[in-house]
Amino acid sequence: MHILVYCIIVGVFKQHFRNINATMYGTKRREISCKIPQQYLANSSLHGTRYLVEDDRHWTERIFWFFVCGLSWFGCAVMIKEVFLDYRYNSVDVTVDTLYLDWQVKFPSVSVCPGFLTDGQNIIDTFMNKKFKTKGQKYNAKRLFSDQNWGFVRGSKYFDNLTGDDLAELNEKVQMNCSDIFRRCLWNGERFNCCNQFHRIKTMIGTCFILNNYQVESNKETTMDFMMNRTTGAGELDIEFNSKLTQYNSFLLNNYEIPTTTNPNDGNSIQGMKGIRHVGFTLQDVENVAGMENVAIHQRKCRFPWENEDLVFYKLYNYNACISEIWIKRMIEYCGCVGHLFPHPPWMKVCNHSELECISKAKSAIVDNISLKGQCISDCEGTIIFSHANDWMEPTADKNAIIFHMLSLPSIRYKRYFTCSLLDVVVSVGSAAGLFMGASVLSLVEIPYWLLLRGFFR
């Protein structure tokens, strides 16, 4: 019994002493916690902070220094904000470079988009008679391959029975082959195989054949080098067409562009006709300084060719390719299919004739405000081409040709450069912090030292 009482008394006293120690320790801990920030401000390298916590300072002095330090820090924050805003929105600009003696310039891309096959109507009639089990009937089906209504023909009961696969197959049958188009090609007076250099490509205006373009796969062994410099002089491309080609559209493009109905270089679209057509042009190249690809797209306001994550049909980014893909995505969004005249992978549904009426009605909505909404931005690389007034026609009865003359090598080029690099941002931020606060990199080290390490070890 005595032992039990003794144990209870000892336990009570132990608990009492624990409470006392805890109270003392907690009070001491709170005192240390209050002193750590005070010690940091008293010993910090930041200008003016020690006047806020020194014991011998009058309260009016503390208020004065609190106001001055606050005003200084506010000014520092405003300057740093302006530095970051300038870096984000105005860090890239374009200037003109005139050191042109050693430039290597690539000849522009040339595309030829042929019209209907000469015997295309017979191919259509044969296909339709077989499809609908008729004999000798003529079908006015050329409008199926016109981009005016994107292939929709109103008021034909036969066409309404055509499936998307029928339209795609028929579209392939009436297209011209390379050998049907080109007769002879010359580069600076030297003849070359046209079909080794002109490659077939599907575009929003149908099938085209394109030369010297990065969007198409080419055989490195047979691909020619269409480079120009002060040794070779300005280039000339002479293309003579076969008599089967009665009408065509030709486009002079930069080496990443594809022909479209909304081509930014509309002045470089040439309507083909009988005779020899001469087209004179000049170009200006665009160069980017090293490291420009590491800058965010919204800062440089352009895309490099390999930044093609949003493209499905074309392997390299280009303004025209971007517009084409958006048109196709909007067709699918509005009507659930894509027109047979447009490029489409095998897994994508092609519109039948009834569904073509849907995309024909939605045409204005499909093509509306693409540029204004910022969905497609300009290219970082490529050339700017200027066709000139000496575009003239030499009428002949037996020859159909087009000759592209580069009037002169470029004497200027545009250069995209940094007006504000990341190093400039670091220097500007450091200068502002040093001017307004007396801060440096070591001032950052003081914060964890005084607030964490110093208090812990003490």
Secondary structure, DSSP 8 states (H G I E B T S, - for coil): -HHHHHHHHHHHHHHHHHHHHHHHHHHHHHHHHHHHHHHHHHH-SSTTTHHHH-TT--HHHHHHHHHHHHHHHHHHHHHHHHHHHHHHHSSEEEEEE---TT--EE--EEEEEE---TTHHHHHHHHHHHHHT-SS-----GGGG-TTTTT--TT-TTGGG--HHHHHHHHHHTS--HHHHEEEEEETTEEE-HHHHEEEEEETTEEEEEES-TTS---TTT----EE-TTT-S-EEEEEE-TT---EEEEEE-TT----TT-S-GGGEEE--SEEEEEEEEEEEEEE-TTGGGS-HHHHTSB-TT--TT-SS-SS--HHHHHHHHHHHHHHHHHSSB-TTS---TTS-B--HHHHHHHHHTHHHHTTTTTTTTSS--BSSEEEEEE-TT-EEE--SS-EEEEEEE-S--S-EEEEEESS-HHHHHHHHHHHHHHHH---HHHHHHHHIIIIIHHHH-
